[in-house]
Amino acid sequence: MACYGLSCRKEIACTACGALIMAARNAKTCSRKCANTQRRGIKYKQGRPEKDKVKSQRLLKLRIIQQRGGACERCSYAGLAILLVHHKDRNRMNNDLENLELICPNCHAQEHYLEKSWLNDKVVSQGGVG
């Protein structure tokens, strides 16, 4: 039988003010005020890597949109927010503009996933679906 009384409580000290708090998952401070006090002085944006992957991918997408327009280069779908940058040689490190293509998710799925699909064998061998 488990004990739920005061004698079984596990308490830890708040890292900011030292007050005792219940030991919970990832609990380090007793309140939002202490959490903010502990975070004061941390420089989140300083020291980020110069070649930040997210920033560089966004910039690549914006550059391609400016050069080639905001539509899928294969089917001309104009959903700018969901268009993806595709590497033609499938090497993610090769970001030459000639190697990049702006395509919609459907065209991207056709490029990567349908060539290996098990359905290709079924459709060819049976002469069609249905």
C-alpha contacts under 8 A as a table, 3 or more apart, distances in Angstrom:
res1	aa1	res2	aa2	distance
3	C	8	C	6.09
4	Y	7	S	7.94
4	Y	8	C	6.22
4	Y	9	R	7.48
5	G	8	C	5.73
5	G	9	R	6.97
6	L	9	R	5.39
9	R	22	M	7.31
10	K	22	M	6.11
10	K	23	A	5.62
11	E	20	L	5.96
11	E	21	I	5.38
11	E	22	M	4.57
11	E	23	A	5.08
12	I	20	L	5.51
12	I	21	I	5.51
12	I	22	M	6.33
12	I	23	A	5.68
13	A	17	C	7.99
13	A	18	G	4.89
13	A	19	A	5.40
13	A	20	L	4.53
13	A	21	I	6.07
13	A	28	K	7.81
13	A	29	T	7.93
14	C	17	C	5.66
14	C	18	G	4.51
14	C	19	A	5.23
14	C	20	L	6.11
14	C	21	I	6.44
14	C	28	K	5.71
14	C	29	T	4.54
14	C	30	C	5.65
15	T	18	G	5.87
15	T	28	K	5.91
15	T	29	T	5.73
15	T	38	Q	7.71
16	A	29	T	6.41
16	A	34	C	5.50
16	A	35	A	7.23
16	A	37	T	6.94
16	A	38	Q	5.78
17	C	34	C	6.87
19	A	30	C	7.17
20	L	30	C	7.82
21	I	29	T	7.71
21	I	30	C	6.06
23	A	27	A	6.49
24	A	27	A	5.31
27	A	30	C	7.77
29	T	32	R	7.64
29	T	34	C	5.93
29	T	35	A	5.77
30	C	34	C	6.49
30	C	35	A	7.73
31	S	34	C	5.33
31	S	35	A	6.33
32	R	35	A	4.94
32	R	36	N	6.12
33	K	36	N	5.22
33	K	37	T	6.15
34	C	37	T	4.89
34	C	38	Q	6.07
35	A	38	Q	5.14
35	A	39	R	6.25
36	N	39	R	5.02
36	N	40	R	6.14
37	T	40	R	5.32
39	R	42	I	5.83
43	K	46	Q	5.61
44	Y	47	G	7.83
45	K	48	R	6.05
48	R	52	D	7.30
49	P	52	D	5.48
51	K	55	K	7.93
51	K	56	S	6.90
52	D	55	K	5.48
52	D	56	S	6.09
53	K	56	S	5.19
53	K	57	Q	6.06
54	V	57	Q	5.28
54	V	58	R	6.27
55	K	58	R	5.24
55	K	59	L	6.22
56	S	59	L	5.07
56	S	60	L	6.15
57	Q	60	L	5.04
57	Q	61	K	6.23
58	R	61	K	5.13
58	R	62	L	6.21
59	L	62	L	5.08
59	L	63	R	6.07
60	L	63	R	5.09
60	L	64	I	6.21
61	K	64	I	5.20
61	K	65	I	6.16
61	K	84	L	7.77
61	K	85	V	6.37
61	K	102	L	7.64
62	L	65	I	5.06
62	L	66	Q	6.22
63	R	66	Q	5.17
63	R	67	Q	6.33
64	I	67	Q	5.11
64	I	68	R	5.80
64	I	69	G	7.38
64	I	97	L	7.51
64	I	101	E	7.97
64	I	102	L	7.14
65	I	68	R	5.40
65	I	69	G	4.75
65	I	70	G	5.10
65	I	102	L	7.81
66	Q	69	G	5.79
66	Q	70	G	7.67
70	G	78	A	6.14
70	G	79	G	7.69
70	G	80	L	5.59
71	A	76	S	5.06
71	A	77	Y	5.31
71	A	78	A	4.26
71	A	79	G	6.82
71	A	80	L	6.56
71	A	83	L	7.63
71	A	102	L	7.47
71	A	103	I	7.50
72	C	75	C	5.66
72	C	76	S	4.49
72	C	77	Y	5.05
72	C	78	A	6.42
72	C	83	L	6.82
72	C	102	L	5.68
72	C	103	I	4.32
72	C	104	C	5.48
73	E	76	S	5.77
73	E	101	E	6.91
73	E	102	L	5.89
73	E	103	I	5.69
74	R	103	I	6.60
74	R	107	C	7.17
75	C	107	C	7.64
77	Y	104	C	6.84
79	G	82	I	5.84
79	G	83	L	6.47
79	G	104	C	7.72
80	L	83	L	5.49
82	I	104	C	6.61
82	I	105	P	7.17
83	L	102	L	6.34
83	L	103	I	5.51
83	L	104	C	4.62
83	L	105	P	6.66
84	L	102	L	5.63
84	L	103	I	5.37
84	L	104	C	5.90
84	L	105	P	6.69
84	L	108	H	7.69
85	V	100	L	6.40
85	V	101	E	5.69
85	V	102	L	4.82
85	V	103	I	6.47
86	H	90	R	7.74
86	H	100	L	5.58
86	H	101	E	5.01
86	H	102	L	6.18
86	H	103	I	6.76
86	H	108	H	7.26
87	H	90	R	4.92
87	H	91	N	6.32
87	H	92	R	6.39
87	H	94	N	7.58
87	H	95	N	7.58
87	H	99	N	5.73
87	H	100	L	4.84
87	H	101	E	6.45
88	K	91	N	7.77
88	K	99	N	5.34
88	K	100	L	6.08
88	K	101	E	6.91
89	D	99	N	6.73
91	N	94	N	5.56
92	R	95	N	6.94
94	N	99	N	7.13
95	N	99	N	6.59
95	N	100	L	6.70
96	D	99	N	5.28
96	D	100	L	6.63
97	L	100	L	5.16
97	L	101	E	7.98
98	E	101	E	7.86
103	I	107	C	6.19
103	I	108	H	6.32
104	C	107	C	5.49
104	C	108	H	6.17
105	P	108	H	4.88
105	P	109	A	6.03
106	N	109	A	5.12
106	N	110	Q	6.28
107	C	110	Q	5.03
107	C	111	E	6.20
108	H	111	E	5.07
108	H	112	H	6.31
109	A	112	H	5.30
109	A	113	Y	5.37
109	A	114	L	6.75
110	Q	113	Y	5.76
110	Q	114	L	5.00
110	Q	115	E	7.15
111	E	114	L	6.70
111	E	115	E	7.02
112	H	115	E	6.61
112	H	116	K	7.90
113	Y	116	K	5.78
113	Y	117	S	6.36
114	L	117	S	4.84
114	L	120	N	7.72
115	E	120	N	7.64
116	K	120	N	7.76
117	S	120	N	5.78
117	S	121	D	7.90
118	W	121	D	5.77
118	W	122	K	6.91
119	L	122	K	5.06
119	L	123	V	6.07
120	N	123	V	5.40
120	N	124	V	6.20
121	D	124	V	5.38
121	D	125	S	6.06
122	K	125	S	5.37
122	K	126	Q	6.04
123	V	126	Q	5.43
123	V	127	G	5.88
123	V	128	G	4.80
123	V	129	V	5.89
124	V	127	G	5.38
124	V	128	G	6.53
125	S	128	G	7.92
126	Q	129	V	7.28
